[in-house]
Amino acid sequence: MSALLALFAREWRLAVRVGGGALMGALFFLIVVTVVPFGVGPDLNLLARIGPAILWIGALLATLLSLDRLFQVDRDDGGLDLILMGETPLELVILVKCLAHWAATGLPLVVASPLLAIFMNMEPIAIGATTLTLLVGTPALTFTGAIGAALTVTLKRGGLLLAILVLPLTVPVMIFGVSSATAVLYGNMPFSTPFSILAALGLFAMVLGPVAGAAALRHSGE
């Protein structure tokens, strides 16, 4: 347990330091949300309707920016070989690395989303619903992205390929995340229905991500 806690602390420090990707993701999220109103125009009703979708798209793109560094640093300094040969189950190591990555990159996006939602003229109930869906859904983006990061770890410029691999897998998370946030506005369905599916997708990603990522890393080390 102490080794896993040390790994979590190390991964978090690497993510938040200069060039680690956490700050870049937060700034990118800010830019996306603030630029959209200028492109859409002064229609406040339209901004309120598309606000949850814009926040989710910004969170997805910001998460993708730093996913390629999830295993690349360990690959460059030789730490990945030690992890593969270590006694700790690789699936558990990937789980801890993903949690640290989300704490450094995904959680700041969730915290900033209520403030940035003001730019979209969103109602308080919509802001609360969107923030809650991001809190539940962004871990699914990280764990799903871990699969793509493991598959592209041996490539020097695998960021684009990673995005191509991961984006189709994140579509269900996006659909039910936005559906949950907009359900409180239009009342066409209960909030709990798409939100429960979103939570189930997050739990499924937490199980599948480490297992599939470990298999990909073992194959890359052969």
C-alpha positions as CSV (number, residue, x, y, z in Angstrom):
1,M,0.0,0.0,0.0
2,S,2.9,2.4,0.8
3,A,4.4,1.7,-2.6
4,L,1.1,2.5,-4.3
5,L,0.7,5.7,-2.4
6,A,4.2,6.7,-3.3
7,L,3.4,6.0,-6.9
8,F,0.2,8.1,-6.7
9,A,2.2,11.0,-5.3
10,R,4.9,10.7,-7.9
11,E,2.4,10.6,-10.8
12,W,0.5,13.6,-9.4
13,R,3.7,15.6,-9.1
14,L,4.8,14.7,-12.6
15,A,1.4,15.8,-13.9
16,V,1.2,19.2,-12.2
17,R,4.8,20.3,-12.8
18,V,5.7,22.6,-15.7
19,G,5.1,20.7,-18.9
20,G,3.3,17.8,-17.2
21,G,0.1,18.5,-19.0
22,A,-2.3,19.4,-16.1
23,L,-2.0,23.1,-16.4
24,M,-2.1,22.9,-20.2
25,G,-5.3,20.9,-20.1
26,A,-7.0,23.4,-17.7
27,L,-6.0,26.4,-19.9
28,F,-7.2,24.6,-23.0
29,F,-10.6,23.9,-21.3
30,L,-10.8,27.6,-20.4
31,I,-10.0,28.7,-24.0
32,V,-12.6,26.3,-25.5
33,V,-15.4,27.5,-23.3
34,T,-14.6,31.2,-23.6
35,V,-14.1,31.2,-27.4
36,V,-17.4,29.4,-28.2
37,P,-19.6,32.3,-27.2
38,F,-17.8,34.5,-29.7
39,G,-18.4,32.1,-32.5
40,V,-22.0,31.4,-31.7
41,G,-23.0,35.0,-31.2
42,P,-25.0,36.9,-28.7
43,D,-27.9,34.5,-28.6
44,L,-28.0,33.7,-24.8
45,N,-30.8,31.1,-25.2
46,L,-28.7,29.2,-27.7
47,L,-25.7,29.3,-25.4
48,A,-27.7,28.0,-22.5
49,R,-28.9,25.1,-24.6
50,I,-25.5,24.0,-25.9
51,G,-23.7,24.9,-22.7
52,P,-23.5,21.3,-21.3
53,A,-22.3,20.0,-24.6
54,I,-19.6,22.6,-24.9
55,L,-18.3,21.9,-21.4
56,W,-18.2,18.2,-22.1
57,I,-16.4,18.7,-25.4
58,G,-13.9,21.0,-23.7
59,A,-13.3,18.5,-20.9
60,L,-12.8,15.6,-23.4
61,L,-10.3,17.5,-25.5
62,A,-8.4,18.8,-22.5
63,T,-8.2,15.2,-21.1
64,L,-6.8,14.0,-24.5
65,L,-4.0,16.6,-24.4
66,S,-2.1,14.9,-21.6
67,L,-3.0,11.2,-22.0
68,D,0.0,10.5,-24.2
69,R,2.2,11.2,-21.2
70,L,0.5,8.7,-19.0
71,F,3.1,6.0,-19.8
72,Q,5.5,7.9,-22.0
73,V,7.6,9.3,-19.1
74,D,8.1,5.8,-17.7
75,R,9.0,4.6,-21.2
76,D,11.6,7.3,-21.6
77,D,13.4,6.9,-18.3
78,G,13.3,3.1,-18.2
79,G,10.7,3.0,-15.3
80,L,8.3,1.0,-17.5
81,D,10.6,-2.0,-17.6
82,L,10.8,-1.9,-13.8
83,I,7.0,-1.7,-13.5
84,L,6.6,-4.7,-15.9
85,M,9.1,-6.8,-13.9
86,G,7.8,-5.7,-10.5
87,E,5.8,-7.8,-8.0
88,T,2.9,-5.4,-7.9
89,P,0.2,-6.4,-10.4
90,L,0.4,-4.3,-13.4
91,E,-3.4,-3.7,-13.5
92,L,-3.2,-2.2,-10.0
93,V,-0.3,0.1,-11.0
94,I,-2.3,1.4,-14.0
95,L,-5.3,1.9,-11.8
96,V,-3.2,4.1,-9.5
97,K,-1.6,6.0,-12.4
98,C,-5.0,6.7,-13.9
99,L,-6.4,7.9,-10.5
100,A,-3.4,10.3,-10.1
101,H,-3.8,11.5,-13.7
102,W,-7.5,12.2,-13.1
103,A,-6.8,14.0,-9.8
104,A,-4.2,16.3,-11.5
105,T,-6.1,16.9,-14.8
106,G,-9.7,15.9,-14.6
107,L,-10.6,17.1,-11.1
108,P,-9.5,20.7,-11.9
109,L,-11.8,20.7,-14.9
110,V,-14.7,19.7,-12.7
111,V,-13.9,22.4,-10.2
112,A,-13.6,25.0,-12.9
113,S,-16.8,24.0,-14.8
114,P,-19.3,25.9,-12.6
115,L,-17.4,29.2,-13.1
116,L,-16.9,28.6,-16.8
117,A,-20.6,27.7,-17.2
118,I,-21.4,31.4,-16.5
119,F,-19.9,32.2,-19.9
120,M,-22.6,29.9,-21.4
121,N,-25.5,31.7,-19.6
122,M,-26.5,28.4,-18.0
123,E,-29.1,28.2,-15.2
124,P,-28.0,27.1,-11.7
125,I,-29.7,23.8,-11.9
126,A,-28.0,23.1,-15.3
127,I,-24.6,24.1,-13.8
128,G,-25.1,21.7,-10.9
129,A,-26.2,18.9,-13.1
130,T,-23.3,19.4,-15.6
131,T,-20.7,19.6,-12.8
132,L,-22.1,16.3,-11.3
133,T,-21.9,14.5,-14.6
134,L,-18.4,15.7,-15.2
135,L,-17.4,14.5,-11.8
136,V,-18.7,11.0,-12.6
137,G,-17.9,10.9,-16.3
138,T,-14.3,12.4,-16.5
139,P,-12.8,9.3,-14.8
140,A,-14.3,7.2,-17.6
141,L,-12.4,9.4,-20.1
142,T,-9.1,8.9,-18.3
143,F,-9.5,5.1,-17.9
144,T,-10.6,4.7,-21.5
145,G,-7.7,6.9,-22.6
146,A,-5.3,4.6,-20.7
147,I,-6.0,1.9,-23.2
148,G,-5.0,4.1,-26.1
149,A,-1.9,5.4,-24.2
150,A,-0.7,1.9,-23.6
151,L,-1.2,0.9,-27.2
152,T,0.8,3.9,-28.5
153,V,3.5,4.0,-25.8
154,T,6.2,2.8,-28.2
155,L,5.5,5.5,-30.8
156,K,7.4,8.8,-30.6
157,R,4.5,10.8,-31.8
158,G,1.5,8.8,-30.9
159,G,-0.7,11.6,-29.7
160,L,-2.8,11.8,-32.9
161,L,-3.2,8.0,-33.1
162,L,-4.2,8.0,-29.5
163,A,-6.9,10.5,-30.2
164,I,-8.2,8.5,-33.1
165,L,-8.3,5.3,-31.0
166,V,-9.9,6.9,-27.9
167,L,-12.5,9.3,-29.4
168,P,-14.9,6.6,-30.7
169,L,-14.8,4.9,-27.3
170,T,-15.8,8.1,-25.5
171,V,-18.9,8.7,-27.5
172,P,-21.2,6.8,-25.1
173,V,-19.8,8.7,-22.2
174,M,-20.4,12.0,-24.0
175,I,-24.0,11.0,-25.0
176,F,-25.1,10.1,-21.5
177,G,-23.2,12.9,-19.9
178,V,-24.8,15.6,-22.0
179,S,-28.2,13.8,-21.8
180,S,-28.0,13.8,-18.0
181,A,-27.2,17.5,-17.9
182,T,-29.9,18.5,-20.4
183,A,-32.6,16.3,-18.8
184,V,-33.0,18.8,-15.9
185,L,-33.8,21.6,-18.3
186,Y,-36.3,20.0,-20.6
187,G,-37.7,17.3,-18.4
188,N,-38.1,14.9,-21.4
189,M,-36.6,12.1,-19.2
190,P,-35.6,11.6,-15.5
191,F,-32.2,12.8,-14.6
192,S,-31.4,9.5,-12.9
193,T,-31.9,7.4,-16.0
194,P,-29.0,8.7,-18.2
195,F,-26.9,9.5,-15.1
196,S,-27.1,5.9,-13.9
197,I,-25.9,4.7,-17.3
198,L,-23.1,7.3,-17.1
199,A,-22.0,6.0,-13.7
200,A,-22.2,2.4,-15.0
201,L,-19.9,3.4,-17.9
202,G,-17.5,4.9,-15.5
203,L,-17.3,1.8,-13.4
204,F,-16.9,-0.4,-16.5
205,A,-14.1,1.8,-17.7
206,M,-12.4,1.6,-14.3
207,V,-12.4,-2.2,-14.7
208,L,-11.6,-2.5,-18.4
209,G,-9.0,0.2,-18.6
210,P,-6.4,-1.2,-16.3
211,V,-6.9,-4.8,-17.6
212,A,-6.7,-3.8,-21.3
213,G,-3.9,-1.3,-20.6
214,A,-1.9,-3.9,-18.8
215,A,-2.3,-6.4,-21.7
216,A,-1.1,-3.7,-24.2
217,L,1.9,-2.8,-22.1
218,R,2.9,-6.4,-21.7
219,H,2.7,-6.9,-25.4
220,S,4.8,-3.7,-26.1
221,G,7.5,-5.0,-23.8
222,E,7.9,-8.3,-25.7
